């Protein structure tokens, strides 16, 4: 089956090659991440190990901190380099500890409980720190390798097929977590080893990319000098600030993200094995969302769609909160599955924000503005930890209400549809 990659691809084998390499990267990465998921498997593991809502919230906090804290230093280190692929490959090496953690959990009876918990958080932190470094360079490479007219198709295919793989793996997760032959935490070790294998497949696909040189800054500059120029970047692209503000509001859904699965077990009375069904539901939502956001973004503009991503995120906590009103266990499971479907639809909206930035800033400034976007989200890394505090002191209802209202505000003011073309020369 052939998928056209635009008219220019007929005369350029590298563009076609890169389209497929990056597509396979995304397709393999999505199910790998579903097995190491910050909304299902990781919170359940930490809850089983500790029983602490604060530490469950720390799972999400470490994720966001790793994603956003390295942004500006990495951007300054690579913005003058014509090719970013080597840096992306180095960052992806932080996925290796996932396999080591899986092996450690298989032999957990030989490891002290405190050391097991430490390994979980160290691996989780290293992984997301690596993804924070990788995300900047990956976005730059996609911007160079995938023509603007093909990005909607690229992101739609990547999310649809990747999520389909994660959907199927959800049933495997349920089987593993409910299999009496696999004791805790060895069952999580099985999941993380499979996750590692898929991550390495994604790594291999990235390594096959033939990155073309791109427009870059002429030379490196001291980090302090770079920081002093940040206000200049922000003044140059005022629409960028509006995009980031909406992404920030959408990100406040992270207040509740680690607690859906714990809430389902503790309040709704569902089994831990339901986490597998939640993964399948969430990835089904990602399939639907990938198609919706890709199609509507391509035909109506990604800026118009960004606020609707916030609406989708808001539906998920509202549905979860309403599940307690359903009397039967089967009915509660059905409502929670709906909540996870909308979590998937909302989560797949990351491509909308990425495309908004891609079509707003000049190519040579893309790494810097992507880093600025990440850095301006840094306050969000406390959201899950704050969510844990709210759960401990006020209950699940309050945190789910906040996670519904705040992202919906992203739809309050539409973005201008005309893209700017300014640039800052170094």
Helices and strands as residue ranges (DSSP letters): G 7-11, H 13-35, H 41-50, H 53-69, H 71-78, H 85-92, G 93-95, H 96-106, G 108-110, H 113-145, G 148-150, H 151-178, H 186-207, H 223-228, H 230-236, H 238-251, G 252-255, G 257-259, H 260-266, H 274-300, H 302-322, G 323-325, H 329-347, H 350-358, G 363-365, H 366-376, G 378-382, H 383-394, H 396-408, G 409-411
